[in-house]
Amino acid sequence: MTATAERSGVPSLTTTITLKLRQPARLRNVELPLLLFAIGMIVGAMALVELGAQGSIDAGMLGLVAGLGVLGLVGHVILRVSAPEADPFLLPIALLLNGIGIAEISRLDIAADRNGWDAFGVKQIVWSGMAMVIAFAVLVAFRNHRILQRYRYIAMFTGLVLLLLPMLPGIGQTVNGARVWIRLAGFSFQPGELAKIALAVFFAGYLVTARDSLSMVGRTFLGMRFPRVRDLGPILVIWASSMVVLVFQRDLGTSLLYFGLFLVMIYVATARLSWVLLGLALFVGGALAASRLLTYVQGRFQGWLDAFSPQVYNRQGGSYQLVQGIFGMADGGLVGTGLGQGRPQVTPLAYSDFIVASLGEELGLIGLFAIIGLYLLLVSRGFRIGFNGQDDFGRLLGVGLSFVIALQVFIVVGGVTRVIPLTGLTTPVLAAGGSSLVANWIIVVLLLRLSDTVRAHPRLVLEGSGP
C-alpha cells in the first residue's frame, strides 16, 4: 500500500509512505511441513524402538503417538486463527522433542515389562496431550501478552504459594530426598514447575518499573557501578528464597534455576555486570556454606568430585546412578547402539532424571548433539523473540522464559555428564513428568504469543526522493 504526496513549490520532491504488511499464511505454511516432518520422525522413532526391543510393532502405541501428532496439527490450525504471525519453528521443535522422549520412555517400559496404563510411556502420552490442550487454551485466552504485566504482583503471590505448597503437611511429599511434590486427589504434581512461569512474569513486570533506579544509581568501583544498599532488597529476597528452597526442600537444581533466572533478567533490564557478579558471589557463598552444613548438598558434591571412588559409588545415595549413566553413554559411542538395542534400564530413573543418558546410549554422541541442537534452536528463537519485542515487558519476559529452558537443559545435561553436581531437574518436554510437561508447553505457547505480537505490527517505511 503506497501513498504519494507532492508539495507545492517543490514539484520534484516526492514522499512515499510504504506500509509493508506481512502475509500471515507464509509463516504457517513454513510451519506445516516442519510439523509433518516432526510427526513422521516421532512415529518412526516409536516403530524403531518396538522393532529393536521386541521385534514387533504395537499398533496401539503407534496410534497413541499419531494422536499426539494430530493434536499438534490442531495447534497449527489454532495458530493460523489466533496467532498467524507466530514463530514457525517453536511448535515443531517442541513436539519433536516431546515425541523422542516418549519413544525412549516406551523403550524402558518394554525392558521393565510394563504395559497398559501402568506403562510410563502411556502416561507420558496422556500428560503430553493434556499439556498441549492446556497450553493451546492459554494461547487463545491471552491475545496480548501485555495483560500479564497488570497482574505481576498476583503472579508473585502465586509463585510464592506454589513454592511453599510442598512444605505443607498433609499434601507435601518427599520423593528421592527432595520435598518438591504435592499429592491431591490421587495425583502427584510438582508446583515449582509452574512457579517458574509466575516468577518470570513478576520479574519482568517489576524490573520494567524499577530498572531506572537499579541501573543508574550507585557507586563506581573498579570501573563498575554497584547498587546502593537500599536497592539490594530484591536480589536479597530472591537469594533468601532460593536458599529456603535449597535448605528446606533439598532441591539444589530448582534453587539454582530461580536465582539464575532473576540474575539474567536483571542484567538484561539494567545492562550492569555488577548485578551478575554480586548475585554469583551470593549464590556461590550460600552453596559453599550449604555444602559444609547440609549433608544432602555435601553428598551431591562428593558424588560429583569422587564419582568413581568405590566408597562413594557403593554408598546409599552415592554416585551409582551417575556412573551407570556415564557407562551407558560410553557404551553408545559415536553412533549409539540403536533405538531399542541398548541397556538404558540399568541406570536408575532412566526415564526421567537420566533420559539424556538413555538417549546418549541408544542414539550415540551424534544423536545427543542433534537433541541439544534442537534445544539450541528453540532457545535461540526465544531470545530472538525477546530481543525483537515491541515493549520492555515483552522483551524481558521473552528472554526470561527462553533462559529458563536453556538453564534447565544445562543443569540436567551438565549433571548427567559430570560437568556440574547432579540435581533433580527434568529435561524440558523430553523427560517423564506431567507437571514439567504442562509448564514447559505453556512456556512454548507464551513465546508463540510474544512472537505473534512482535511480527503483527506493520512497519512504516518513509522513502524520500530529491531533485
LOZA-491948 format. One line per 10 residues: for each residue x, y, z of C-alpha. Coordinates in Angstrom, 1 decimal, always signed. Layout:
<recs>
X:Y:Z  ...
</recs>
This chain:
<recs>
+0.0:+0.0:+0.0  +1.6:+3.2:-1.2  +0.7:+6.9:-0.8  +2.4:+9.7:-2.7  +2.2:+13.5:-1.9  +3.7:+16.4:-3.8  +4.5:+19.7:-2.0  +3.6:+22.9:-3.8  +6.7:+24.9:-4.8  +8.9:+21.8:-4.9
+7.3:+19.7:-7.7  +10.2:+17.3:-7.8  +10.1:+16.3:-4.2  +8.1:+13.2:-3.6  +7.5:+11.5:-0.3  +6.4:+7.9:-0.4  +4.9:+6.1:+2.5  +5.1:+2.4:+2.1  +3.2:+0.2:+4.5  +4.7:-3.3:+4.4
+2.3:-5.9:+5.5  +3.4:-9.5:+6.1  +1.4:-12.4:+4.8  +0.3:-14.4:+7.8  -0.1:-17.6:+5.8  +3.5:-17.6:+4.8  +4.8:-18.4:+8.3  +2.2:-21.0:+8.9  +3.0:-22.6:+5.5  +6.6:-22.9:+6.7
+5.4:-24.5:+10.0  +3.2:-27.1:+8.4  +5.8:-29.2:+6.6  +8.1:-28.9:+9.6  +5.3:-30.2:+11.8  +4.6:-33.1:+9.4  +8.3:-34.0:+9.4  +8.3:-34.0:+13.2  +5.3:-36.3:+13.4  +6.9:-38.6:+10.9
+10.1:-38.7:+13.0  +8.1:-39.4:+16.1  +6.2:-42.3:+14.6  +9.4:-43.7:+13.0  +11.3:-43.5:+16.4  +8.4:-45.4:+18.1  +8.4:-48.1:+15.4  +12.2:-48.5:+15.6  +12.0:-48.7:+19.4  +9.5:-51.6:+19.3
+11.3:-53.4:+16.5  +14.6:-53.1:+18.2  +13.4:-54.1:+21.7  +10.7:-56.7:+21.0  +10.9:-57.5:+17.2  +7.3:-56.4:+16.5  +5.3:-53.2:+16.3  +2.4:-52.4:+18.7  -0.2:-50.7:+16.6  -1.9:-49.3:+19.7
+1.2:-47.3:+20.7  +1.7:-46.0:+17.2  -1.9:-44.9:+17.2  -1.5:-43.0:+20.5  +1.7:-41.3:+19.2  -0.1:-40.4:+16.0  -3.0:-39.0:+18.0  -0.4:-36.7:+19.7  +0.6:-35.6:+16.2  -3.0:-34.8:+15.4
-3.1:-32.6:+18.5  +0.0:-30.8:+17.1  -1.9:-30.2:+13.8  -4.9:-28.9:+15.8  -2.4:-26.5:+17.4  -1.3:-25.4:+14.0  -4.8:-24.6:+13.0  -5.3:-22.6:+16.2  -2.2:-20.6:+15.4  -3.5:-19.9:+11.9
-6.5:-18.3:+13.5  -5.3:-16.7:+16.8  -1.6:-16.1:+16.2  -0.9:-16.1:+12.4  +2.4:-14.3:+12.8  +3.8:-16.6:+15.5  +7.3:-18.2:+15.0  +7.0:-21.2:+12.7  +9.8:-23.3:+14.4  +8.7:-23.4:+18.1
+5.8:-25.9:+17.8  +7.5:-28.4:+15.6  +10.7:-28.4:+17.7  +8.7:-28.8:+21.0  +6.6:-31.6:+19.5  +9.6:-33.5:+18.2  +11.5:-33.3:+21.5  +8.3:-34.5:+23.3  +7.9:-37.4:+20.9  +11.6:-38.5:+21.1
+11.2:-38.6:+24.9  +8.0:-40.7:+24.6  +9.8:-43.2:+22.3  +12.7:-43.7:+24.8  +10.3:-43.9:+27.8  +8.3:-46.6:+25.9  +11.6:-48.5:+25.3  +12.3:-48.5:+29.0  +8.7:-49.8:+29.6  +9.4:-52.7:+27.3
+12.6:-53.5:+29.2  +10.8:-53.5:+32.6  +7.8:-55.4:+31.1  +5.4:-52.5:+31.9  +2.3:-52.3:+29.8  -1.2:-50.8:+29.7  -1.9:-47.9:+32.0  +1.0:-48.9:+34.2  +3.5:-48.0:+31.4  +5.2:-44.7:+31.9
+5.1:-44.2:+28.1  +1.3:-44.3:+28.0  +1.2:-41.9:+31.0  +3.6:-39.6:+29.2  +1.4:-39.5:+26.1  -1.7:-38.7:+28.2  +0.1:-36.0:+30.1  +1.5:-34.6:+26.8  -2.0:-34.4:+25.4  -3.3:-32.7:+28.5
-0.3:-30.3:+28.5  -0.9:-29.4:+24.8  -4.6:-28.8:+25.4  -3.9:-26.6:+28.4  -1.2:-24.7:+26.5  -3.4:-24.0:+23.5  -6.1:-22.8:+25.8  -3.6:-20.3:+27.3  -2.7:-19.2:+23.8  -6.4:-18.5:+23.0
-7.1:-16.9:+26.3  -4.2:-14.4:+26.2  -4.5:-12.5:+22.9  -2.0:-9.9:+24.2  +1.0:-10.6:+26.5  +0.8:-7.1:+28.0  -2.2:-8.3:+30.0  +0.2:-10.3:+32.2  +2.0:-7.1:+33.2  -1.1:-5.9:+35.0
-1.1:-9.0:+37.2  +2.6:-9.0:+38.1  +2.0:-8.9:+41.9  -0.6:-11.6:+41.6  +2.0:-13.6:+39.7  +4.5:-13.0:+42.6  +2.0:-14.2:+45.2  +1.0:-17.2:+43.1  +4.7:-18.2:+42.6  +5.4:-18.0:+46.3
+2.4:-20.0:+47.2  +3.4:-22.7:+44.6  +6.9:-22.8:+46.1  +5.6:-23.2:+49.6  +2.9:-25.8:+48.9  +5.2:-28.9:+49.2  +6.2:-27.8:+52.7  +2.6:-28.0:+53.9  +1.8:-31.1:+56.0  -0.7:-33.5:+54.5
-0.2:-32.7:+50.8  +3.6:-32.3:+50.6  +5.6:-35.3:+49.6  +9.3:-36.2:+49.8  +10.5:-38.1:+46.7  +14.1:-39.2:+46.4  +15.1:-36.9:+49.3  +13.6:-33.7:+47.8  +10.3:-32.2:+49.1  +9.1:-30.6:+45.9
+5.9:-32.6:+45.3  +2.3:-32.4:+46.4  -0.4:-35.1:+46.2  -4.1:-34.2:+45.7  -6.9:-36.5:+44.8  -4.6:-39.3:+43.9  -2.4:-37.1:+41.6  +1.2:-36.1:+42.2  +2.3:-32.7:+41.0  +5.4:-30.5:+41.2
+4.1:-26.9:+41.7  +7.6:-25.4:+41.4  +7.4:-26.1:+37.6  +4.5:-23.6:+37.3  +6.1:-21.3:+39.9  +9.0:-20.5:+37.4  +6.5:-19.1:+34.9  +4.7:-17.0:+37.5  +8.1:-15.7:+38.8  +9.3:-14.9:+35.3
+6.1:-12.8:+34.8  +6.7:-11.0:+38.1  +10.4:-10.4:+37.5  +9.6:-8.9:+34.1  +6.9:-6.6:+35.4  +8.9:-5.5:+38.4  +12.1:-4.8:+36.5  +10.3:-2.7:+33.9  +9.2:-0.3:+36.7  +12.3:-0.4:+38.8
+15.1:-0.6:+36.3  +16.0:+3.1:+36.3  +17.0:+3.1:+40.0  +18.6:-0.3:+39.6  +20.7:+0.8:+36.6  +21.6:+4.4:+37.0  +22.2:+4.9:+40.8  +25.1:+3.6:+42.8  +28.8:+4.0:+43.5  +31.5:+3.2:+40.9
+34.3:+0.8:+41.9  +36.9:-0.7:+39.6  +35.1:+0.6:+36.6  +31.7:-0.9:+37.5  +28.7:+0.8:+39.1  +27.5:-1.1:+42.1  +23.9:-0.6:+43.6  +23.1:+1.3:+46.7  +22.3:-0.7:+49.8  +18.6:+0.3:+49.6
+18.4:-1.1:+46.1  +19.7:-4.5:+47.2  +16.4:-5.6:+48.6  +15.1:-7.5:+45.5  +18.2:-9.6:+44.9  +18.5:-10.4:+48.7  +14.8:-11.5:+48.8  +15.3:-13.8:+45.8  +18.6:-15.1:+47.2  +16.9:-15.8:+50.5
+14.0:-17.6:+48.8  +16.5:-19.7:+46.8  +18.3:-20.7:+50.0  +15.0:-21.6:+51.6  +14.3:-24.0:+48.7  +17.7:-25.4:+49.0  +17.6:-26.0:+52.8  +14.0:-27.0:+53.4  +13.0:-28.6:+50.1  +16.5:-30.1:+49.5
+16.4:-29.1:+45.8  +19.7:-27.7:+44.5  +18.5:-27.6:+40.9  +15.4:-25.6:+41.5  +17.2:-23.2:+43.7  +19.8:-22.6:+41.0  +17.1:-22.2:+38.4  +15.2:-19.5:+40.2  +18.2:-17.5:+41.1  +19.8:-17.8:+37.7
+16.5:-16.6:+36.1  +16.5:-13.5:+38.2  +20.1:-12.7:+37.6  +19.7:-12.9:+33.8  +16.6:-10.8:+33.8  +18.1:-8.1:+36.0  +21.2:-8.0:+33.8  +19.0:-7.6:+30.6  +17.0:-4.9:+32.3  +19.9:-2.8:+33.6
+22.9:-3.9:+31.4  +25.0:-3.8:+34.6  +27.6:-6.6:+35.1  +27.9:-5.7:+38.7  +24.5:-7.2:+39.4  +25.6:-10.5:+38.0  +28.9:-10.5:+39.9  +27.1:-9.7:+43.1  +24.5:-12.4:+42.5  +27.1:-15.0:+41.7
+29.0:-14.2:+44.8  +25.9:-14.5:+46.9  +24.9:-17.8:+45.4  +28.4:-19.4:+45.4  +28.8:-18.3:+49.0  +25.4:-19.8:+50.0  +26.1:-23.0:+48.1  +29.5:-23.4:+49.8  +28.0:-22.8:+53.2  +25.3:-25.4:+52.5
+27.9:-27.9:+51.3  +29.5:-27.6:+54.7  +26.4:-27.6:+56.8  +23.9:-29.8:+54.9  +24.5:-33.5:+54.5  +22.4:-33.5:+51.3  +24.5:-30.9:+49.5  +27.7:-32.4:+50.8  +26.7:-35.8:+49.4  +26.0:-34.2:+46.0
+29.4:-32.6:+45.9  +31.2:-35.8:+46.9  +29.2:-37.8:+44.3  +30.4:-35.2:+41.7  +34.0:-34.9:+42.7  +34.7:-38.5:+43.7  +32.2:-40.3:+41.5  +34.4:-43.3:+40.7  +35.6:-43.8:+44.3  +34.4:-47.3:+45.5
+33.2:-45.8:+48.8  +31.1:-43.1:+47.1  +29.9:-45.4:+44.4  +28.6:-48.1:+46.7  +27.2:-45.7:+49.4  +23.4:-45.3:+49.8  +22.6:-42.2:+47.7  +26.1:-42.1:+46.3  +27.3:-41.9:+42.7  +26.0:-45.2:+41.4
+23.3:-43.6:+39.2  +25.7:-41.0:+37.8  +28.4:-43.6:+37.0  +25.9:-46.0:+35.4  +24.7:-43.2:+33.1  +28.3:-42.3:+32.1  +29.0:-46.0:+31.3  +25.8:-46.2:+29.3  +26.8:-43.1:+27.2  +30.3:-44.5:+26.8
+28.8:-47.8:+25.5  +26.8:-45.9:+22.9  +29.9:-44.3:+21.5  +29.6:-42.1:+18.4  +26.5:-43.6:+16.6  +24.8:-45.4:+19.5  +23.6:-48.9:+19.9  +20.3:-48.1:+18.1  +16.8:-47.5:+19.4  +15.7:-50.5:+21.4
+19.2:-52.1:+21.2  +20.9:-50.7:+24.3  +20.5:-51.4:+28.1  +19.5:-48.0:+29.5  +17.3:-49.7:+32.1  +20.3:-50.5:+34.3  +20.5:-46.8:+35.2  +18.1:-45.7:+38.0  +15.4:-43.2:+36.9  +16.5:-43.6:+33.3
+13.1:-42.4:+32.1  +13.2:-39.0:+34.0  +16.3:-37.6:+35.5  +18.7:-39.6:+33.3  +16.8:-39.8:+30.0  +19.6:-37.9:+28.4  +22.0:-40.7:+29.3  +19.4:-43.3:+27.9  +19.2:-41.4:+24.6  +23.0:-40.9:+24.6
+23.5:-44.7:+24.8  +21.0:-45.6:+22.0  +21.5:-42.6:+19.7  +25.1:-42.0:+20.4  +27.0:-38.8:+20.6  +25.6:-37.7:+17.2  +22.0:-38.2:+18.3  +22.7:-36.4:+21.6  +24.2:-33.5:+19.7  +21.2:-33.4:+17.5
+18.9:-33.2:+20.5  +21.0:-30.4:+22.1  +20.9:-28.7:+18.7  +17.1:-28.7:+18.8  +17.2:-27.1:+22.2  +19.7:-24.5:+21.0  +17.4:-23.6:+18.1  +14.4:-23.4:+20.4  +16.3:-21.2:+22.9  +17.8:-19.0:+20.1
+14.4:-18.4:+18.6  +13.1:-17.5:+22.0  +15.9:-15.0:+22.6  +15.3:-13.5:+19.1  +11.6:-13.1:+20.0  +12.6:-11.4:+23.3  +15.2:-9.0:+21.8  +12.9:-8.0:+19.0  +10.0:-7.3:+21.4  +7.9:-4.1:+20.9
+7.9:-3.3:+24.6  +10.2:-3.7:+27.6  +7.9:-6.1:+29.4  +7.7:-8.4:+26.4  +11.5:-8.3:+25.9  +12.2:-9.2:+29.5  +9.5:-12.0:+29.5  +10.7:-13.5:+26.3  +14.4:-13.6:+27.4  +13.4:-14.9:+30.8
+11.2:-17.7:+29.5  +13.9:-18.7:+27.0  +16.6:-18.7:+29.6  +14.6:-20.9:+31.9  +14.7:-23.6:+29.2  +18.4:-23.0:+28.5  +19.5:-23.1:+32.1  +17.3:-26.2:+32.8  +18.9:-28.1:+29.9  +22.4:-27.0:+31.0
+21.8:-28.1:+34.6  +20.4:-31.5:+33.5  +23.0:-32.3:+30.8  +25.8:-30.9:+32.9  +24.8:-33.1:+35.8  +24.5:-36.2:+33.7  +27.9:-35.6:+32.1  +29.5:-34.7:+35.4  +30.3:-31.1:+34.4  +28.4:-29.8:+37.5
+26.9:-31.6:+40.5  +23.9:-33.7:+39.8  +20.5:-32.1:+40.6  +16.9:-33.3:+40.4  +15.6:-31.3:+37.5  +14.0:-32.8:+34.4  +14.9:-32.2:+30.8  +12.1:-29.9:+29.3  +9.4:-31.7:+27.3  +11.8:-34.7:+27.0
+11.8:-36.5:+30.3  +8.8:-38.1:+32.1  +6.8:-35.8:+34.3  +3.3:-34.3:+34.0  +4.0:-31.1:+35.8  +7.1:-30.4:+33.8  +5.3:-31.1:+30.5  +2.5:-28.7:+31.4  +4.8:-25.9:+32.5  +7.2:-26.2:+29.5
+4.4:-26.4:+26.9  +2.9:-23.2:+28.5  +6.3:-21.6:+28.1  +6.3:-22.6:+24.4  +2.9:-21.0:+23.7  +3.8:-17.8:+25.6  +6.8:-17.5:+23.3  +4.5:-18.1:+20.4  +2.2:-15.3:+21.6  +5.1:-13.0:+22.1
+6.4:-13.7:+18.6  +3.0:-13.0:+17.1  +2.9:-9.7:+18.8  +6.4:-8.8:+17.6  +5.6:-9.6:+13.9  +2.0:-8.4:+13.9  +2.8:-4.7:+13.9  +3.2:-3.4:+10.3  +6.4:-1.5:+9.5  +6.1:+2.1:+8.4
+8.9:+3.0:+5.9  +9.5:+6.5:+4.7  +11.2:+6.9:+1.4  +12.2:+10.3:+0.0  +13.5:+11.3:-3.4  +15.0:+14.7:-4.2  +15.8:+16.6:-7.3
</recs>
